[in-house]
Amino acid sequence: MRKWIAALILLSCLLALAFSASAEKVVRLTFTGDCTIGSTEQTRGLPDSFDTMAREMGYDYFFANFAEMFAEDDATIINFEGVLQDSRANENTSKTYRFRGPTAFTDILTSVSIEGAGLANNHVADYGRLGLDRTKAALEAAGITWFRLTKYYLVEADGVKVAIFALDTSTYPNNSEQVRQEIARVRTSGEANAVVLLYHGGNEYDPKHNANQTLVMERMIDAGVDLVIMHHPHIVQGIAVRRNRYTCFSLGNFCFGGNSAIRTEMYRNTHQVSSLYAMVARAELHFSDEGEYIGQQLFLYPVFISGSDPRNDYQPRLVTGDEARTVFEHVQYDTAFQLPEYDEELGCVALPYLAAGEEIELATPVPTTRPTARPTRRPTARPTDQPVETEAPTAKPTDQPVETEAPTARP
């Protein structure tokens, strides 16, 4: 009997070893849209400003509805759109909107599990180079990794490394080639097993992504990027797939102190858009036991950026039911394939798993129609439908650069 039991134990150990040798590794990353943690100088002292809300409600108020979600991943990454400094020094008064919060507002970010902050956008220079440098220093002092251009954020989990880069329309022309070279270097050297790009661009309040966004997607995925996350339009846009890599053209706003009111309007008299609607994207990047990238799945969580409308209370929340379906109607408006149905149990739209190296035919395009005006479980399921979108090359972006940064060591 003892020999029989010993044999069973030995067999179980061998099976466990065989399974672990072939088991996949998964890195889970959470992405939000634009986060402006502060106010304009003109509105700072008003009753409905972000700064006033911070004084009245406390720093843990703003992200309270996402504390659980942000804590359960390997890294949460935001687009930090604004400046952290304690004075108006170097204020660029030629700009209509200048966003600033005191350096103490890093406590808002550290009240939840936010690990990374992209600093490639059109408001990081609202207070000149001095303001940008002070923002970097404030984030570093709070233990939050900032990244921008060739200085990337390296997420390490379960022996796997993911490099995350950030570009925007103003830095892309002068820096995209350097970034592409750095992507090639980190991949060939084994410094990173996968690469993600945050890109800040597109037309504000346009329900459709533009030609420059398409070109960035094509060039950067062709250069070795595995996932592209975009923002800047202040509203949600669609999803695309190239070489079995997802692109989100706009997640919309998230915690946005730049506007005290929700903006809802007709875009060019053809389509109603609203800054109320947003998404949080949870990416699951899959790797072999040896660290080779083998596929990805994307989970889109519907969000209202405020609990009140039209007044912005600066506290984004997950939505369900008809509110969730309304968000995805706007995403579908800019997506060429049929999105899966919103899953009430998961609280999200689970996009199909895309295996690296597989080329799958494009799903039936969806006719263009106008959309009508909870704590999450960790997703694991892989839907089997696998739509893929490939867009034709388009014109080169014409935005002019404002700043070039030399390559730096990884954070």
N, C-alpha and C positions, 0 to 999 in steps of 0.2 A: 504493500500500500504506500509506504513511504517513497519507494522508488517511483511509483506511478505519479504521486503528488509532485515529486521533484522534477519529473519529466514534464509535467504540465506547466510548472513554474518556468522551467527553462524555455519551453515552447512559447509561452506568453512573453517572456523577455525578448526572444528573438523576433517575434512578430512586432513588438513595440519598437524595437530598433529598426526593423525594416520600414515600418510606417513613418517613424521620425525622419529617416533618411530621405524619404520621398515627399515629406509634408511640405506644403506651401507656407511661405511667410507672407503676412499681410501688414502693410503700413497704412494706418488710417489718418487722413488729414482732413481738417475742416476749414472751409474758406467762407468768409463773409464779404459783403460789398463795402462801400465807402463808409469809413468811420471818421467823423470830425468831432474830436473830443475838445470842444471849446465853442467860442462864439466869435462874431465880428466885433470890432471895437465899438461900433455904433449901437449894437444891441446888447452888449454884455450886461448892463445894469437893468435891463427891462424885466418885468415880472415873468415873461414867458421865454426867457433865454435859457440856453443850456447851463451857463454858469449859475444862474439863479436856482435852477432845478438841482444842481449839485449841492448848493448850500442848504437847500430846504430838505432834500430827500436823502442826502448822503451818497458817498461814492459807489456803494455796492448796489444802488438802485438800477443803473442803466442796463447792465447785462444780466440781471437777476434771473430772467426767464431762460437763460442759456447756460447757466452755471453747470448743470448736470451734463448737457451735451458736450460742452467744451472740455470737461474733465475726463471724458471717457475715451478720447482719441489719443493719438501719438503727438499731435501738434495742432493748435488752432492758429490760423494765419489771417490777419486783417490787412486791408489797405488803409494805412494811417494818413488821412488827408488833412493836413494842417501843420501847425507849429506848436511846440511846447517851449515857452520861455516866459519869464516873469516881468517883462516890460515890453513896450512898443518899439524898442530899438530896431533900427533898420527896416521899419515898416514901409512896404512898397505901396505908397498911396496912389500910384497910377492904376492899381488894380481895383476893380469894383468891390470884390469880396476878398477880405483877408481874414483867415481863420487862425485863432490862437487860443490856447489854454495854458494856465500856469503849469509849471513842472510838477506840481503836486498831483495833477490829474493822471499821472501814471498809476496812482493808486486805484483809479477806475478800472484800468486794464488788468492790474494784478488782483483785483477782487474776484476774478474768474481766471480760468486757465487759458490765457492768451500768451502764446510763446513767441510768435513772429509778427513783425510789422513791416510791410512793404512801404518804401519811401520813394516811389517813382510815380508822381502825379503832379497836377498843375497847381497845388497849394503848398507844397513843401518849401517853396522859395518865397512865400508871402512876406517874409521878413529877412530876405536876402540869405547869403551864405551863412551869416552869423546865426540866424534863426534855425537853419537846417542843422548846423553843427550842434546847437544847444538841444535840438530835438533828439539827435542821435545820442548825445551824452545823457539826456534824461532817460531815454529808453534803456540804455546800457546800465545805468545805475539801478534801474528797476528790475534788471534781469531779463529784459525782453530783447530778442535779437532783431535788429533792423537789417534790411537788405535792400540793395539798389544797384542797378547796372551789373558790373562784373563782381561786385561783392555780394555773394549769395548766402543764403541760410541753409545750413546742412542739418537735416533732421536725421537722427540715428535711432533706429528701433529694431530690436531683435536681430542685430547684426547686419542690418540693411541701411543704406544711406541714400537719402533723397536730397538733391540740390534744388533750391527754389530761387529763381531769379525774378527781377522786377524791372520793367521798362514802361515808358509811356510815349505818347505821340511826340513830345518835344525832344526826348532823349534818344528815340529810336534811330533817326537818320545817322547820327554821329557815333552811336554806340552799339548798334545791332551786330555789326561785324565782329567787334571785340567780344560781345556776349556769345555769339555763335562759336568763336574760337575757344572761349572758355568752356562752353558746353562740351565741345569735342574733346578738350583736354581732360575734364573731370571724368568723362565717360571712358576714354581710352586708358587713362591711368588707373581706373578702378576706384577713384576717389568718390564717385557716386554711382549707384546702381540704377537710378532713374532721375529724370529732370522735370521740374514744373516751372512754368512761366506765369507770372502775374503781369497783365498788360492793362494799362489805364488809357483807354481811348474810345472813340466812337462819337456820334453826334448826341448832344444832350436832348433828352426827351424824344428821341427817334425810336419808334417801336421796331425798326429794322436795323440790323448791323450794316455797316458801310463797307465799301471796297477796301479801305485801309485795314480794317479789322480782319477781313478775309485774307489779305496778303500777309499780314503778320502771322496769322494761324498757319498758312501754308509754308512760309519760309522758316518759321521756328520749329514746327514739327518736322519738316524736312531736315533741319539741322540737328535733330536729336531730342527735341522736347517731347515728353510723353503726355502732358496734360497742360492745357491753356485755360486760365481763369481771367476773365476780363471784367472791368467796371468802368465807370465814369458817366454813362448816359443818365444816371439817377433813376432809371426804370429797368425792369427786366427785359432782356432780349432772349434770342433763341439758343439752340444747341446745334452743334455740327460735329461731324466725325471725319477725320482725315487719317489714313493709314492706321485705322483702328485706335485712334487717340481722340479723346473728347475735347471739345472747346465749348466753354460757356461764354457767350458773347457779352453778357452783362448780368451780374447778380443784383443790380440795383443798389440802393442805399442800404445802410444797416442802422448803426447808431449815428445819426447825422445831425450834429449841432448847428450846421450851417443854415438851416431853415427852421423857423419856428412854426411854419404852417405846412401842411401836406399840399403838394402841388398837383392838381388834377386839371387837365386841359385837353382841347382838341389839337392834335398835331397836324398842322397844315390843312386844317378843316376836313381831315379824312378819317382820323382815328383817335379815340379818346385814350389818353395815357394817364397814369397816376404814379407819383413817387411813393405812395403807400405800399405798393406791392414789391416784394423782394424775395430772394432765395438765399438759403445757406446750402452750400455744396459740401457733401461728405464724399471724399474720394477714397476708395480702397484700392491700393496698388499691390498687385500680387507678384511674388518672387519665388523662384525655386529655392530649395534648401541651400543651393550654392550661391544664391544672391542674384541670379539672372532674372531680369524683368520678364514676366510672362503674361501679364494682362491687367485689366482694370475694370472697375465698376463704379458708377457715379450715382449717388442718391441725392435728390433735390428736395429740400425741405421748404415748404411755403411759409412766408413771413409777412406780417404787416409791421412796418417800421415803427408804428405808434399804436397805443391802445385807444387813442382818440383821433378823430378826423372832423374838421380840418386842422385843429390844433395839434401840433407835434408834441407828444409828451416824452420823446427821446428814449422810450423803452420798447425796443422791438419784441415781438412775441410770435411764437409759432401759431399757425391757424389750421383749422380742420374744416371738413364739410364743404359747404358752398363757398366759403371764403377761400379755402385752399384751391378749389377748382377754378375760381376766378383768376387766381394768380397764374395757374398753368394754362388757362386760355390765352393769356398774354404771351407766355413763353411759346406756346404752340404757333401763334401768329407769325413768329420769326423762325420756325423750325421746319425743315423740308420733309421730315419723316414723322410718322405718327408717334407721339409720345405714349408711353404706357399710361394706364389709368392711375390716378392718385389712389394710393393704398391707405385706407383709414387705419388699419392695424399698425403698419409701419410708420404712418404719419408722413409719408413722402412719396415721390415718384422714383421708383427704382429703375434706372436705365439698364439696358442689357450689358452683361459682362462681355468685354471685348478682349479676345486673346491676341497677344502680340504675334505678328506675322501672318495672321489670317486675313484674307481679303473677302469681304462679304458683300453681296449685292445690295444696292440701295433699296430700302423699303419703299412701298408705294407713296409718292409725294402726297402731301395733304393740301387740298384746295385752300387758298387764302381766304379766310373769313374774319370778320371783325369780332373780337371778343365782346361779350356783354360787360355794359359797365357793372404741441404738448410734449411734454417730455418724450424723448425718442428712445426707441429700442435700437441697439446696434444692428444694422442690416447685415445679413449674411447670404440671403438667397441670390441666385443668379438666374434672372429670366433668360429664356432660350432664344427669344426673338432678337436678332442682332442687326439693326439697321445701320447703314453707313452712308455718310454724305461726303462727297468730294466736290469742291467748288473750283471753277476755272480760275486761272491766274488773272489778276487785275492790276490796275495801275499802281505805280510806286507811291507810297505816302509822301505828301508834300509838306508836312509840318516841319518847321525849322527847329533845330536843336537849341537849347538854352544852356546846356552844361554837359561837360564830358568829364568823367572820372576815370582815372587810371585803374588798371586791374589791381586788386588787393588780395591779401590772404583771406581765406575763408573765415567766417565769423567763429 
